[in-house]
Amino acid sequence: MTNTVLKVANSEFDRNTGISDENREKLAEALGVVLSDTFMLFIKTQGVHWNVTGPAFVSIHELTEAQYGNLYEAIDEIAERIRALGFKAPASYAKYGELSAIESEDENKSADEMLEMLARDHETTITNMRAAIEWCEGKKDYVTADMIIARMAWHEQAVWMLKSIRQS
């Protein structure tokens, strides 16, 4: 006896929301890059949180905890938007590494080097988000554009905070 509830189904589905199937697919692909950047940044931020040392330990530890918490929530929001567009969200380390422009790094670094790395990675994420926003608006997907704009504002604030600590 086969349980039809557990049968694997195609993760893609048709939508009729005023955006063509081709454009929805390209929007999902652009969001896949944003999701991958966010996931890579989440991992690196949590790594800094765990491994930072020095006189600014407490402030960096608390800041990165707040940041990786925000990134964790964003991962779900972005993936769910890809699903709402009708496509499978990327869901593997290999795929994230393939799609993200953020380099995987796991070397010993000073607190200053860690902050510099995270600020640079947020800037990379912002650059990719900006490109995705322009594409979304050009295809009249204002929901996705709005979501990414809000995320981009958060990343810009994160850069400011990380760079401000470095200057102290």
OpenMM code with the backbone's topology and positions (N, CA, C; nanometers):
from openmm import Vec3, app, unit

residues = "MET THR ASN THR VAL LEU LYS VAL ALA ASN SER GLU PHE ASP ARG ASN THR GLY ILE SER ASP GLU ASN ARG GLU LYS LEU ALA GLU ALA LEU GLY VAL VAL LEU SER ASP THR PHE MET LEU PHE ILE LYS THR GLN GLY VAL HIS TRP ASN VAL THR GLY PRO ALA PHE VAL SER ILE HIS GLU LEU THR GLU ALA GLN TYR GLY ASN LEU TYR GLU ALA ILE ASP GLU ILE ALA GLU ARG ILE ARG ALA LEU GLY PHE LYS ALA PRO ALA SER TYR ALA LYS TYR GLY GLU LEU SER ALA ILE GLU SER GLU ASP GLU ASN LYS SER ALA ASP GLU MET LEU GLU MET LEU ALA ARG ASP HIS GLU THR THR ILE THR ASN MET ARG ALA ALA ILE GLU TRP CYS GLU GLY LYS LYS ASP TYR VAL THR ALA ASP MET ILE ILE ALA ARG MET ALA TRP HIS GLU GLN ALA VAL TRP MET LEU LYS SER ILE ARG GLN SER".split()
positions = [
    Vec3(0.0847, -0.1177, 0.0000),
    Vec3(0.0000, 0.0000, 0.0000),
    Vec3(0.0892, 0.1239, 0.0000),
    Vec3(0.0643, 0.2150, -0.0892),
    Vec3(0.1434, 0.3364, -0.1022),
    Vec3(0.0699, 0.4540, -0.0394),
    Vec3(0.1439, 0.5335, 0.0351),
    Vec3(0.0856, 0.6522, 0.0975),
    Vec3(0.1048, 0.7694, 0.0016),
    Vec3(-0.0010, 0.8162, -0.0616),
    Vec3(0.0090, 0.9242, -0.1598),
    Vec3(0.0502, 1.0565, -0.0982),
    Vec3(0.0289, 1.0731, 0.0315),
    Vec3(0.0655, 1.1973, 0.0987),
    Vec3(0.2170, 1.2156, 0.0976),
    Vec3(0.2900, 1.1054, 0.1014),
    Vec3(0.4355, 1.1127, 0.1105),
    Vec3(0.5061, 1.1028, -0.0241),
    Vec3(0.4334, 1.0921, -0.1318),
    Vec3(0.4970, 1.0857, -0.2634),
    Vec3(0.5647, 1.2177, -0.2954),
    Vec3(0.6815, 1.2078, -0.3540),
    Vec3(0.7568, 1.3275, -0.3919),
    Vec3(0.6857, 1.3958, -0.5080),
    Vec3(0.6692, 1.5241, -0.4958),
    Vec3(0.6030, 1.6021, -0.5999),
    Vec3(0.6997, 1.7058, -0.6540),
    Vec3(0.6735, 1.7532, -0.7718),
    Vec3(0.7533, 1.8599, -0.8307),
    Vec3(0.7392, 1.9840, -0.7431),
    Vec3(0.8522, 2.0482, -0.7122),
    Vec3(0.8475, 2.1645, -0.6234),
    Vec3(0.8055, 2.2920, -0.6958),
    Vec3(0.7997, 2.2870, -0.8271),
    Vec3(0.7588, 2.4049, -0.9031),
    Vec3(0.6091, 2.3971, -0.9306),
    Vec3(0.5450, 2.5132, -0.9351),
    Vec3(0.4030, 2.5164, -0.9634),
    Vec3(0.3687, 2.6446, -1.0393),
    Vec3(0.2587, 2.6389, -1.1117),
    Vec3(0.2150, 2.7531, -1.1917),
    Vec3(0.1520, 2.8584, -1.1025),
    Vec3(0.1739, 2.9835, -1.1401),
    Vec3(0.1153, 3.0975, -1.0699),
    Vec3(0.0588, 3.1911, -1.1757),
    Vec3(-0.0478, 3.2591, -1.1425),
    Vec3(-0.1053, 3.3574, -1.2328),
    Vec3(-0.1171, 3.4885, -1.1560),
    Vec3(-0.0032, 3.5590, -1.1438),
    Vec3(-0.0004, 3.6815, -1.0635),
    Vec3(0.0415, 3.8030, -1.1461),
    Vec3(0.0397, 3.7889, -1.2771),
    Vec3(0.0765, 3.9012, -1.3618),
    Vec3(0.2242, 3.9047, -1.3984),
    Vec3(0.2990, 3.8046, -1.3561),
    Vec3(0.4402, 3.7933, -1.3921),
    Vec3(0.4540, 3.6654, -1.4735),
    Vec3(0.5158, 3.6749, -1.5886),
    Vec3(0.5280, 3.5578, -1.6756),
    Vec3(0.6074, 3.4468, -1.6073),
    Vec3(0.5855, 3.3231, -1.6533),
    Vec3(0.6579, 3.2085, -1.5982),
    Vec3(0.8089, 3.2284, -1.6116),
    Vec3(0.8517, 3.2763, -1.7267),
    Vec3(0.9949, 3.2985, -1.7507),
    Vec3(1.0515, 3.4018, -1.6533),
    Vec3(0.9784, 3.5109, -1.6331),
    Vec3(1.0260, 3.6139, -1.5398),
    Vec3(1.0230, 3.5668, -1.3949),
    Vec3(0.9209, 3.4888, -1.3592),
    Vec3(0.9169, 3.4339, -1.2233),
    Vec3(1.0373, 3.3442, -1.1985),
    Vec3(1.0747, 3.2659, -1.2990),
    Vec3(1.1912, 3.1781, -1.2851),
    Vec3(1.3187, 3.2601, -1.2666),
    Vec3(1.3326, 3.3663, -1.3451),
    Vec3(1.4520, 3.4514, -1.3324),
    Vec3(1.4528, 3.5257, -1.1984),
    Vec3(1.3357, 3.5653, -1.1519),
    Vec3(1.3258, 3.6287, -1.0206),
    Vec3(1.3671, 3.5304, -0.9110),
    Vec3(1.3213, 3.4066, -0.9231),
    Vec3(1.3580, 3.3036, -0.8256),
    Vec3(1.5086, 3.2786, -0.8283),
    Vec3(1.5673, 3.2812, -0.9471),
    Vec3(1.7125, 3.2628, -0.9577),
    Vec3(1.7873, 3.3781, -0.8913),
    Vec3(1.7410, 3.5016, -0.9131),
    Vec3(1.8042, 3.6181, -0.8485),
    Vec3(1.7911, 3.6077, -0.6975),
    Vec3(1.6755, 3.5643, -0.6508),
    Vec3(1.6561, 3.5455, -0.5068),
    Vec3(1.7410, 3.4309, -0.4533),
    Vec3(1.7689, 3.3323, -0.5373),
    Vec3(1.8573, 3.2235, -0.4965),
    Vec3(1.9966, 3.2743, -0.4639),
    Vec3(2.0425, 3.3742, -0.5382),
    Vec3(2.1729, 3.4361, -0.5099),
    Vec3(2.1651, 3.5113, -0.3771),
    Vec3(2.0592, 3.5872, -0.3575),
    Vec3(2.0408, 3.6616, -0.2316),
    Vec3(2.0340, 3.5637, -0.1139),
    Vec3(1.9597, 3.4549, -0.1307),
    Vec3(1.9508, 3.3533, -0.0261),
    Vec3(2.0886, 3.2933, 0.0033),
    Vec3(2.1630, 3.2627, -0.1009),
    Vec3(2.2954, 3.2026, -0.0836),
    Vec3(2.3912, 3.2982, -0.0140),
    Vec3(2.3909, 3.4246, -0.0544),
    Vec3(2.4743, 3.5240, 0.0133),
    Vec3(2.4363, 3.5351, 0.1604),
    Vec3(2.3070, 3.5357, 0.1868),
    Vec3(2.2585, 3.5482, 0.3243),
    Vec3(2.3017, 3.4288, 0.4078),
    Vec3(2.2913, 3.3102, 0.3508),
    Vec3(2.3304, 3.1901, 0.4245),
    Vec3(2.4809, 3.1891, 0.4520),
    Vec3(2.5601, 3.2231, 0.3520),
    Vec3(2.7058, 3.2264, 0.3709),
    Vec3(2.7432, 3.3303, 0.4768),
    Vec3(2.6783, 3.4451, 0.4723),
    Vec3(2.7056, 3.5500, 0.5702),
    Vec3(2.6613, 3.5070, 0.7101),
    Vec3(2.5507, 3.4355, 0.7182),
    Vec3(2.5044, 3.3807, 0.8464),
    Vec3(2.6124, 3.2911, 0.9071),
    Vec3(2.6650, 3.1985, 0.8287),
    Vec3(2.7681, 3.1057, 0.8775),
    Vec3(2.8912, 3.1825, 0.9245),
    Vec3(2.9357, 3.2782, 0.8443),
    Vec3(3.0568, 3.3526, 0.8800),
    Vec3(3.0347, 3.4411, 1.0029),
    Vec3(2.9169, 3.4993, 1.0145),
    Vec3(2.8869, 3.5837, 1.1300),
    Vec3(2.8836, 3.4997, 1.2571),
    Vec3(2.8246, 3.3820, 1.2478),
    Vec3(2.8222, 3.2948, 1.3647),
    Vec3(2.9641, 3.2497, 1.3998),
    Vec3(3.0484, 3.2267, 1.2998),
    Vec3(3.1879, 3.1913, 1.3252),
    Vec3(3.2627, 3.3015, 1.3981),
    Vec3(3.2384, 3.4265, 1.3603),
    Vec3(3.3013, 3.5392, 1.4300),
    Vec3(3.2502, 3.5429, 1.5741),
    Vec3(3.1218, 3.5265, 1.5908),
    Vec3(3.0609, 3.5256, 1.7245),
    Vec3(3.1304, 3.4235, 1.8148),
    Vec3(3.1556, 3.3053, 1.7632),
    Vec3(3.2172, 3.1992, 1.8423),
    Vec3(3.3655, 3.2246, 1.8697),
    Vec3(3.4358, 3.2830, 1.7736),
    Vec3(3.5819, 3.2818, 1.7766),
    Vec3(3.6494, 3.4147, 1.8059),
    Vec3(3.5751, 3.5221, 1.8165),
    Vec3(3.6380, 3.6522, 1.8401),
    Vec3(3.7010, 3.6558, 1.9794),
    Vec3(3.8139, 3.7238, 1.9891),
    Vec3(3.8815, 3.7440, 2.1179),
    Vec3(3.9327, 3.8873, 2.1227),
    Vec3(3.9717, 3.9305, 2.2409),
    Vec3(4.0324, 4.0622, 2.2553),
    Vec3(3.9495, 4.1556, 2.3394),
    Vec3(3.9971, 4.2792, 2.3524),
    Vec3(3.9324, 4.3768, 2.4410),
    Vec3(3.7887, 4.4104, 2.4017),
    Vec3(3.7549, 4.3960, 2.2741),
    Vec3(3.6191, 4.4276, 2.2288),
    Vec3(3.5317, 4.3028, 2.2210),
    Vec3(3.5751, 4.1953, 2.2854),
    Vec3(3.5041, 4.0676, 2.2764),
    Vec3(3.3545, 4.0809, 2.3040),
    Vec3(3.3179, 4.1388, 2.4157),
    Vec3(3.1765, 4.1415, 2.4549),
    Vec3(3.0933, 4.2175, 2.3520),
    Vec3(3.1389, 4.3335, 2.3096),
    Vec3(3.0582, 4.4114, 2.2143),
    Vec3(3.0471, 4.3402, 2.0795),
    Vec3(3.1553, 4.2800, 2.0330),
    Vec3(3.1506, 4.2091, 1.9042),
    Vec3(3.0675, 4.0816, 1.9177),
    Vec3(3.0841, 4.0113, 2.0269),
    Vec3(3.0082, 3.8885, 2.0522),
    Vec3(2.8578, 3.9183, 2.0524),
    Vec3(2.8168, 4.0232, 2.1205),
    Vec3(2.6744, 4.0593, 2.1270),
    Vec3(2.6230, 4.1100, 1.9922),
    Vec3(2.7032, 4.1913, 1.9234),
    Vec3(2.6611, 4.2429, 1.7928),
    Vec3(2.6436, 4.1287, 1.6931),
    Vec3(2.7404, 4.0393, 1.6876),
    Vec3(2.7308, 3.9303, 1.5900),
    Vec3(2.6174, 3.8337, 1.6246),
    Vec3(2.5869, 3.8178, 1.7533),
    Vec3(2.4728, 3.7338, 1.7901),
    Vec3(2.3426, 3.7942, 1.7370),
    Vec3(2.3271, 3.9236, 1.7528),
    Vec3(2.2082, 3.9907, 1.6999),
    Vec3(2.2047, 3.9803, 1.5470),
    Vec3(2.3207, 3.9952, 1.4840),
    Vec3(2.3252, 3.9910, 1.3378),
    Vec3(2.2962, 3.8517, 1.2841),
    Vec3(2.3566, 3.7476, 1.3431),
    Vec3(2.3278, 3.6146, 1.2874),
    Vec3(2.1835, 3.5734, 1.3162),
    Vec3(2.1246, 3.6239, 1.4235),
    Vec3(1.9830, 3.5986, 1.4486),
    Vec3(1.8957, 3.6595, 1.3402),
    Vec3(1.9288, 3.7813, 1.3014),
    Vec3(1.8548, 3.8483, 1.1943),
    Vec3(1.8726, 3.7740, 1.0623),
    Vec3(1.9945, 3.7336, 1.0326),
    Vec3(2.0234, 3.6615, 0.9083),
    Vec3(1.9486, 3.5282, 0.9043),
    Vec3(1.9420, 3.4608, 1.0171),
    Vec3(1.8713, 3.3328, 1.0246),
    Vec3(1.7235, 3.3501, 0.9873),
    Vec3(1.6615, 3.4515, 1.0419),
    Vec3(1.5210, 3.4777, 1.0083),
    Vec3(1.5054, 3.5151, 0.8611),
    Vec3(1.6010, 3.5901, 0.8078),
    Vec3(1.5946, 3.6319, 0.6682),
    Vec3(1.6052, 3.5135, 0.5734),
    Vec3(1.6840, 3.4143, 0.6095),
    Vec3(1.6990, 3.2954, 0.5253),
    Vec3(1.5623, 3.2349, 0.4973),
    Vec3(1.4819, 3.2195, 0.5997),
    Vec3(1.3491, 3.1612, 0.5842),
    Vec3(1.2594, 3.2502, 0.4990),
    Vec3(1.2625, 3.3790, 0.5250),
    Vec3(1.1787, 3.4730, 0.4494),
    Vec3(1.2125, 3.4704, 0.3004),
    Vec3(1.3399, 3.4700, 0.2682),
    Vec3(1.3825, 3.4710, 0.1278),
    Vec3(1.3459, 3.3384, 0.0600),
    Vec3(1.3723, 3.2273, 0.1288),
    Vec3(1.3385, 3.0959, 0.0722),
    Vec3(1.1887, 3.0837, 0.0489),
    Vec3(1.1095, 3.1328, 0.1427),
    Vec3(0.9642, 3.1251, 0.1260),
    Vec3(0.9159, 3.2127, 0.0107),
    Vec3(0.9843, 3.3220, -0.0165),
    Vec3(0.9461, 3.4049, -0.1323),
    Vec3(0.9765, 3.3305, -0.2611),
    Vec3(1.0886, 3.2591, -0.2653),
    Vec3(1.1194, 3.1777, -0.3841),
    Vec3(1.0083, 3.0752, -0.4054),
    Vec3(0.9645, 3.0118, -0.2975),
    Vec3(0.8562, 2.9144, -0.3070),
    Vec3(0.7264, 2.9812, -0.3524),
    Vec3(0.6980, 3.1014, -0.3018),
    Vec3(0.5758, 3.1715, -0.3419),
    Vec3(0.5784, 3.2064, -0.4906),
    Vec3(0.6972, 3.2230, -0.5458),
    Vec3(0.7104, 3.2470, -0.6894),
    Vec3(0.6908, 3.1186, -0.7694),
    Vec3(0.6900, 3.0046, -0.6994),
    Vec3(0.6611, 2.8774, -0.7651),
    Vec3(0.7813, 2.7908, -0.7928),
    Vec3(0.8934, 2.8161, -0.7274),
    Vec3(1.0152, 2.7412, -0.7563),
    Vec3(1.0787, 2.6860, -0.6296),
    Vec3(1.1638, 2.5873, -0.6490),
    Vec3(1.2372, 2.5256, -0.5393),
    Vec3(1.3451, 2.6216, -0.4915),
    Vec3(1.3553, 2.6384, -0.3620),
    Vec3(1.4608, 2.7214, -0.3042),
    Vec3(1.5895, 2.6395, -0.2951),
    Vec3(1.7049, 2.7000, -0.3282),
    Vec3(1.8317, 2.6285, -0.3099),
    Vec3(1.8435, 2.5848, -0.1643),
    Vec3(1.8957, 2.4636, -0.1427),
    Vec3(1.8949, 2.4106, -0.0062),
    Vec3(2.0133, 2.3191, 0.0232),
    Vec3(2.1321, 2.3562, -0.0258),
    Vec3(2.2505, 2.2773, 0.0084),
    Vec3(2.3723, 2.3683, 0.0175),
    Vec3(2.4683, 2.3265, 0.0987),
    Vec3(2.5927, 2.4032, 0.1105),
    Vec3(2.6595, 2.4170, -0.0261),
    Vec3(2.6576, 2.3086, -0.1031),
    Vec3(2.7211, 2.3114, -0.2347),
    Vec3(2.6550, 2.4160, -0.3249),
    Vec3(2.5230, 2.4194, -0.3243),
    Vec3(2.4512, 2.5155, -0.4085),
    Vec3(2.4749, 2.6582, -0.3605),
    Vec3(2.4757, 2.6788, -0.2285),
    Vec3(2.5025, 2.8122, -0.1756),
    Vec3(2.6419, 2.8582, -0.2169),
    Vec3(2.7383, 2.7689, -0.2074),
    Vec3(2.8752, 2.8026, -0.2475),
    Vec3(2.8854, 2.8356, -0.3949),
    Vec3(2.8073, 2.7665, -0.4755),
    Vec3(2.8055, 2.7895, -0.6201),
    Vec3(2.7428, 2.9250, -0.6548),
    Vec3(2.6348, 2.9598, -0.5866),
    Vec3(2.5603, 3.0810, -0.6207),
    Vec3(2.6138, 3.2077, -0.5543),
    Vec3(2.6756, 3.1956, -0.4387),
    Vec3(2.7166, 3.3127, -0.3614),
    Vec3(2.8498, 3.3683, -0.4078),
    Vec3(2.8605, 3.5000, -0.4026),
    Vec3(2.9878, 3.5673, -0.4310),
    Vec3(3.0719, 3.5808, -0.3039),
    Vec3(3.0170, 3.5386, -0.1913),
    Vec3(3.0887, 3.5466, -0.0638),
    Vec3(3.1789, 3.4247, -0.0511),
    Vec3(3.3055, 3.4516, -0.0286),
    Vec3(3.4028, 3.3433, -0.0193),
    Vec3(3.3963, 3.2765, 0.1173),
    Vec3(3.4110, 3.1458, 0.1168),
    Vec3(3.4185, 3.0704, 0.2408),
    Vec3(3.5572, 3.0916, 0.3011),
    Vec3(3.5607, 3.1312, 0.4276),
    Vec3(3.6876, 3.1553, 0.4966),
    Vec3(3.6777, 3.0972, 0.6367),
    Vec3(3.7841, 3.0307, 0.6797),
    Vec3(3.7849, 2.9744, 0.8142),
    Vec3(3.9259, 2.9796, 0.8742),
    Vec3(3.9977, 3.0861, 0.8450),
    Vec3(4.1321, 3.1022, 0.8987),
    Vec3(4.1265, 3.1786, 1.0297),
    Vec3(4.2309, 3.1628, 1.1109),
    Vec3(4.2418, 3.2444, 1.2320),
    Vec3(4.2606, 3.3891, 1.1916),
    Vec3(4.1830, 3.4765, 1.2510),
    Vec3(4.1912, 3.6192, 1.2216),
    Vec3(4.1821, 3.6971, 1.3510),
    Vec3(4.2374, 3.8175, 1.3470),
    Vec3(4.2200, 3.9084, 1.4598),
    Vec3(4.0762, 3.9605, 1.4582),
    Vec3(4.0341, 4.0193, 1.5682),
    Vec3(3.8999, 4.0775, 1.5737),
    Vec3(3.8823, 4.1809, 1.4632),
    Vec3(3.9839, 4.2641, 1.4406),
    Vec3(3.9757, 4.3662, 1.3369),
    Vec3(3.9598, 4.3027, 1.1984),
    Vec3(4.0352, 4.1963, 1.1728),
    Vec3(4.0241, 4.1279, 1.0433),
    Vec3(3.8879, 4.0628, 1.0259),
    Vec3(3.8338, 4.0092, 1.1353),
    Vec3(3.6999, 3.9493, 1.1292),
    Vec3(3.5942, 4.0542, 1.0949),
    Vec3(3.6028, 4.1700, 1.1600),
    Vec3(3.5071, 4.2775, 1.1330),
    Vec3(3.5195, 4.3269, 0.9894),
    Vec3(3.6418, 4.3389, 0.9429),
    Vec3(3.6655, 4.3813, 0.8036),
    Vec3(3.6044, 4.2801, 0.7071),
    Vec3(3.6238, 4.1513, 0.7349),
    Vec3(3.5686, 4.0451, 0.6504),
    Vec3(3.4163, 4.0537, 0.6456),
    Vec3(3.3533, 4.0666, 0.7623),
    Vec3(3.2072, 4.0728, 0.7647),
    Vec3(3.1546, 4.1969, 0.6938),
    Vec3(3.2183, 4.3108, 0.7152),
    Vec3(3.1748, 4.4334, 0.6477),
    Vec3(3.1844, 4.4156, 0.4961),
    Vec3(3.2931, 4.3582, 0.4503),
    Vec3(3.3124, 4.3336, 0.3059),
    Vec3(3.2043, 4.2396, 0.2540),
    Vec3(3.1724, 4.1351, 0.3303),
    Vec3(3.0703, 4.0398, 0.2868),
    Vec3(2.9309, 4.1019, 0.2841),
    Vec3(2.9018, 4.1894, 0.3789),
    Vec3(2.7741, 4.2620, 0.3748),
    Vec3(2.7689, 4.3507, 0.2503),
    Vec3(2.8796, 4.4153, 0.2176),
    Vec3(2.8837, 4.5010, 0.0980),
    Vec3(2.8627, 4.4189, -0.0283),
    Vec3(2.9196, 4.2998, -0.0346),
    Vec3(2.8969, 4.2100, -0.1483),
    Vec3(2.7492, 4.1748, -0.1585),
    Vec3(2.6894, 4.1453, -0.0444),
    Vec3(2.5471, 4.1119, -0.0404),
    Vec3(2.4626, 4.2300, -0.0888),
    Vec3(2.4971, 4.3486, -0.0448),
    Vec3(2.4245, 4.4692, -0.0862),
    Vec3(2.4338, 4.4877, -0.2371),
    Vec3(2.5523, 4.4692, -0.2937),
    Vec3(2.5706, 4.4839, -0.4385),
    Vec3(2.4812, 4.3865, -0.5133),
    Vec3(2.4775, 4.2610, -0.4711),
    Vec3(2.3925, 4.1615, -0.5369),
    Vec3(2.2450, 4.1918, -0.5165),
    Vec3(2.2097, 4.2445, -0.4002),
    Vec3(2.0709, 4.2810, -0.3747),
    Vec3(2.0276, 4.3966, -0.4641),
    Vec3(2.1156, 4.4929, -0.4803),
    Vec3(2.0829, 4.6079, -0.5640),
    Vec3(2.0506, 4.5630, -0.7073),
    Vec3(2.1305, 4.4717, -0.7595),
    Vec3(2.1058, 4.4191, -0.8944),
    Vec3(1.9722, 4.3447, -0.8997),
    Vec3(1.9436, 4.2664, -0.7964),
    Vec3(1.8172, 4.1924, -0.7924),
    Vec3(1.6978, 4.2870, -0.7841),
    Vec3(1.7108, 4.3933, -0.7062),
    Vec3(1.6010, 4.4909, -0.6928),
    Vec3(1.5700, 4.5535, -0.8283),
    Vec3(1.6726, 4.5955, -0.8994),
    Vec3(1.6512, 4.6562, -1.0308),
    Vec3(1.5798, 4.5590, -1.1237),
    Vec3(1.6191, 4.4351, -1.1192),
    Vec3(1.5564, 4.3346, -1.2046),
    Vec3(1.4115, 4.3136, -1.1641),
    Vec3(1.3859, 4.3032, -1.0338),
    Vec3(1.2489, 4.2827, -0.9833),
    Vec3(1.1570, 4.3973, -1.0242),
    Vec3(1.2054, 4.5193, -1.0058),
    Vec3(1.1224, 4.6346, -1.0407),
    Vec3(1.0960, 4.6397, -1.1906),
    Vec3(1.1947, 4.6002, -1.2701),
    Vec3(1.1771, 4.5977, -1.4149),
    Vec3(1.0730, 4.4972, -1.4597),
    Vec3(1.0507, 4.3953, -1.3798),
    Vec3(0.9510, 4.2923, -1.4125),
    Vec3(0.8227, 4.3103, -1.3317),
    Vec3(0.8117, 4.4221, -1.2630),
    Vec3(0.6932, 4.4586, -1.1846),
    Vec3(0.6667, 4.3628, -1.0676),
    Vec3(0.7734, 4.3052, -1.0136),
    Vec3(0.7607, 4.2228, -0.8935),
    Vec3(0.7977, 4.3107, -0.7740),
    Vec3(0.7026, 4.3922, -0.7350),
    Vec3(0.7263, 4.4892, -0.6278),
    Vec3(0.7321, 4.4228, -0.4911),
    Vec3(0.6682, 4.3089, -0.4758),
    Vec3(0.6720, 4.2379, -0.3479),
    Vec3(0.8145, 4.1933, -0.3180),
    Vec3(0.8775, 4.1288, -0.4160),
    Vec3(1.0155, 4.0836, -0.3968),
    Vec3(1.1090, 4.2029, -0.3824),
    Vec3(1.0897, 4.3044, -0.4652),
    Vec3(1.1754, 4.4236, -0.4562),
    Vec3(1.1656, 4.4860, -0.3178),
    Vec3(1.0440, 4.4988, -0.2658),
    Vec3(1.0246, 4.5582, -0.1336),
    Vec3(1.0948, 4.4760, -0.0250),
    Vec3(1.0828, 4.3434, -0.0339),
    Vec3(1.1470, 4.2573, 0.0644),
    Vec3(1.2993, 4.2761, 0.0601),
    Vec3(1.3552, 4.2794, -0.0601),
    Vec3(1.5002, 4.2939, -0.0727),
    Vec3(1.5453, 4.4340, -0.0302),
    Vec3(1.4659, 4.5351, -0.0597),
    Vec3(1.5012, 4.6714, -0.0167),
    Vec3(1.5112, 4.6772, 0.1356),
    Vec3(1.4158, 4.6168, 0.2043),
    Vec3(1.4205, 4.6150, 0.3508),
    Vec3(1.5442, 4.5406, 0.4002),
    Vec3(1.5758, 4.4290, 0.3373),
    Vec3(1.6953, 4.3533, 0.3745),
    Vec3(1.8214, 4.4353, 0.3464),
    Vec3(1.8250, 4.5038, 0.2350),
    Vec3(1.9424, 4.5829, 0.1986),
    Vec3(1.9645, 4.6942, 0.3007),
    Vec3(1.8599, 4.7568, 0.3467),
    Vec3(1.8730, 4.8609, 0.4486),
    Vec3(1.9352, 4.8034, 0.5754),
    Vec3(1.8941, 4.6836, 0.6132),
    Vec3(1.9511, 4.6193, 0.7311),
    Vec3(2.1007, 4.5919, 0.7101),
    Vec3(2.1375, 4.5433, 0.5924),
    Vec3(2.2788, 4.5153, 0.5636),
    Vec3(2.3623, 4.6437, 0.5646),
    Vec3(2.3060, 4.7523, 0.5140),
    Vec3(2.3789, 4.8797, 0.5178),
    Vec3(2.4031, 4.9225, 0.6624),
    Vec3(2.3051, 4.9017, 0.7485),
    Vec3(2.3232, 4.9339, 0.8907),
    Vec3(2.4290, 4.8416, 0.9524),
    Vec3(2.4305, 4.7162, 0.9131),
    Vec3(2.5301, 4.6226, 0.9653),
    Vec3(2.6710, 4.6663, 0.9268),
    Vec3(2.6889, 4.7136, 0.8037),
    Vec3(2.8202, 4.7634, 0.7597),
    Vec3(2.8620, 4.8804, 0.8474),
    Vec3(2.7705, 4.9726, 0.8681),
    Vec3(2.7992, 5.0896, 0.9521),
    Vec3(2.8444, 5.0453, 1.0910),
    Vec3(2.7727, 4.9534, 1.1521),
    Vec3(2.8067, 4.9083, 1.2875),
    Vec3(2.9419, 4.8379, 1.2904),
    Vec3(2.9657, 4.7497, 1.1953),
    Vec3(3.0928, 4.6769, 1.1917),
    Vec3(3.2107, 4.7720, 1.1696),
    Vec3(3.1935, 4.8672, 1.0801),
    Vec3(3.3015, 4.9615, 1.0524),
    Vec3(3.3204, 5.0589, 1.1686),
    Vec3(3.2138, 5.0901, 1.2399),
    Vec3(3.2260, 5.1802, 1.3547),
    Vec3(3.3057, 5.1175, 1.4672),
    Vec3(3.2889, 4.9898, 1.4888),
    Vec3(3.3672, 4.9199, 1.5917),
    Vec3(3.5144, 4.9204, 1.5533),
    Vec3(3.5430, 4.8998, 1.4263),
    Vec3(3.6820, 4.8962, 1.3794),
    Vec3(3.7516, 5.0283, 1.4023),
    Vec3(3.6795, 5.1383, 1.4042),
    Vec3(3.7421, 5.2707, 1.4177),
    Vec3(3.7624, 5.3102, 1.5634),
    Vec3(3.7165, 5.2289, 1.6575),
    Vec3(3.7298, 5.2669, 1.7984),
    Vec3(3.8649, 5.2311, 1.8545),
] * unit.nanometer
topology = app.Topology()
chain = topology.addChain("A")
for resn in residues:
    res = topology.addResidue(resn, chain)
    for name in ("N", "CA", "C"):
        topology.addAtom(name, app.Element.getBySymbol(name[0]), res)
